[in-house]
């Protein structure tokens, strides 16, 4: 499955490494970033619920139904991150969802521009299924719970990739999420429809993509 996914990513060029998501992110063409939890108070269930609801609505509006979807999960074997190891894998443990897990050295960095990369032992798990077989709303809820002190938590880095459309979706925590696309038109409709959720500090940068 890993080799198949790497072939699907050939459109990004030869410099990408599946074990270093930032090498992929650098090659992704267009993006939008949305606010999820704000302006609700940190540590509240209301913030978690809003973040979950917004992420779900954005995802459903963006990722096509009835199409294959990869879920790419990075488990970093670090004391900071190694919590609630199994929840996301339990959500994806279904006969109709294919998966493979690989013991890998994974890049431990947070921003695409960082050049000093620390590598840590971890696990790369790749799932593949029809979008509607994946309980993505529960995944978003687990991600939102993690920093807010609620359970169940999902601490892993989780990326969704739809090979048919080359669309990407990443919710990083209760604060926000990103959409990536090769086509401006895929994002423009979301910029208009969810204008009130756009991260204001980066609005001008994002809007320049459509000039």
C-alpha positions, -999 to +999 in steps of 0.1 A: +000+000+000+029+024+008+043+019-027+009+026-043+005+058-023+040+069-032+030+064-069-001+085-063+021+112-050+044+113-080+025+144-092+043+163-065+078+156-077+107+134-066+117+154-035+089+143-013+092+117+015+062+100+029+080+099+063+082+137+063+049+153+057+064+188+054+082+177+023+048+170+009+033+202+022+060+223+005+049+209-029+011+214-024+000+243-046-030+261-031-044+261+004-070+276+028-068+277+066-099+279+087-106+288+123-124+260+142-125+267+180-123+304+183-136+326+199-148+301+224-128+296+256-101+271+259-108+239+279-145+240+273-167+213+257-184+240+237-151+248+220-145+211+212-180+207+199-177+238+176-143+226+163-157+192+156-188+205+138-169+230+117-142+205+107-169+180+097-188+205+076-157+217+059-146+182+052-179+171+038-182+202+016-147+196+002-139+159+000-161+141-026-184+113-015-182+078-029-145+081-036-114+063-023-097+082+005-063+076+022-059+083+059-022+088+066-014+086+103+019+094+120+025+079+154+055+096+169+072+076+197+078+106+219+067+110+255+050+143+245+029+126+219+026+089+230-009+091+245-041+074+236-022+053+211-051+032+199-083+053+197-079+064+161-069+029+150-100+015+168-122+039+148-106+027+116-107-010+124-133-023+100-132-051+075-140-027+046-110-004+055-076-017+042-045-007+062-008-014+066+015-002+093+053+005+090+079+010+116+097+041+103+119+070+113+096+100+111+105+137+107+099+156+139+092+191+129+062+214+127+068+239+099+076+233+063+104+259+062+124+242+089+156+227+075+171+212+107+151+179+109+151+156+139+141+120+131+123+099+157+112+063+157+076+059+150+049+042+130+034+052+097-001+037+092-019+040+059-057+033+056-077+032+024-114+031+021-145+048+006-150+082+023-183+071+037-168+041+055-146+064+076-158+079+109-141+112+102-163+133+126-152+111+155-116+115+144-121+153+144-136+151+178-106+131+192-082+157+177-102+186+192-103+168+226-065+164+228-054+199+238-087+207+257-083+179+283-112+157+272-114+121+261-111+102+239-080+118+225-062+115+192-027+129+194-014+115+161-009+136+130-037+126+107-039+136+070-067+128+045-058+125+008-082+118-020-062+105-050-090+110-076-091+147-070-057+153-054-074+171-025-059+171+010-074+179+044-056+183+077-071+192+111-041+200+133-060+206+166-090+225+181-077+257+166-079+250+129-076+230+097-061+232+062-074+223+028-048+218+000-055+214-037-039+215-072-068+235-085-079+270-075-115+262-083-116+234-057-108+260-030-126+292-043-160+279-035-149+271+001-134+305+004-167+321-004-190+297+015-169+297+047-156+332+045-164+338+082-142+310+093-111+320+073-080+328+095-080+366+093-042+369+099-036+350+067-065+361+046-046+384+023-020+357+016-047+332+007-067+356-014-037+363-035-038+328-047-070+336-067-058+368-084 
